[in-house]
């Protein structure tokens, strides 16, 4: 059991990520991809720190989701995390500057 909050919003599945639960993302999201959830948003509103294992898990998650035909967007990524993502050139995989509404809208494009 994780502390990740999952809800449906505007045709997408929104998962509010908790810092201590980043490693459990695939355990939570895997079944959603299997259920053909096509649009998934990871909302980082409560996350102020990610370690390298968490970042690797997010990249792996993105790869599994896109391979399964779903789309993934990130929302409310804090500036310090955005900086690390940019150093790693992950802005090529993720739009890092979206709030929740913008992330939801990006999945409809």
N, C-alpha and C positions, 0 to 999 in steps of 0.2 A: 504494500500500500504506500502510495506517495502523497505528498502534499500539493502536487500540481493541481491547479484548478482548471477544469475543462468545461467549455460551454459552446453552444452554437450561437453564432452571431452573423447576420447578413450573409447567410449561405456558406459560411466557413466554420471550421472548428478552431476555436481560440484556446490556446493552452497558456495559462499564466505560469511562467517558469519561476521556480524558487531556487535560489542559489545552491542550496544544499542538495537539490534534486536533479541537477543537470545530468548526472550520470544515468538517471532513470528515464531519460527522455525516450529512448527507443522502446523500452518496455511499455511506456504509456502510448506512444504514437504508432508502434508497429500494428497493433490491432485496428487502429483507425484507418491505416493504409489498406489493410486487409478488407476492411468494410467499405472500401472504395470511397473514402472521404477524399475529395479531390482538392480541397483548398484548406490549408493548415497555416495558422499564424502562431508563432511563438512570441508571446508578449513578455518582454524583459523588464517590465516596469518596476519589479521588486528586486532586480539583480544589479549589484554594484561591483561584482568581482567574478571573473571566470578564470580558472586555471587552464593550463595547456590541455589537460585531459578533457575538460568541459568543451573547449573549442574544438578539439578533435572529434568529440561526440556529436557536436552540432554539424560539422562538415560531413561526417559519416551519415548522419540522419538525413541531411539534405540530399546526399547521393542516393540513399535508399528510397526516399520519397519520390524524387524525380524519376528514378528507374521504374517505380511502380505506377507512374503516370499521374501522380499528384503534384501539386505546387506548394511551395513553402515561402512564407514571408516572415521577416522579423520586424517586431515593433518595439518602440520605446527603448532602444539600445542606448545605454548611458554613454556619455562622451569618453570616459576612460576606456570602456570596452571597445567603442568605435575606433579609438586610436590604435589599439592593439590589432583589431581586425584589419585596419588600413596598412599597418606595418607588414602584416602577413599577406597583404594584397587580396583580402577576402571580399573587398568591395566589388570584385569581379563576379562573385557568386551571390552576394546579398546586397540589397539596397539597405544601407545602414541608417538612413535619415528619416525613417517613417514613424509617425505615431500610429496608434491602432487603427483609426479610421482610414488613414492613407494606405496602410498595409492591406486592409480589407479591400479597398478600392483597387489596389495593384493586382490582386488576384482575379479580378473581373476583366482585366484588359486583355 
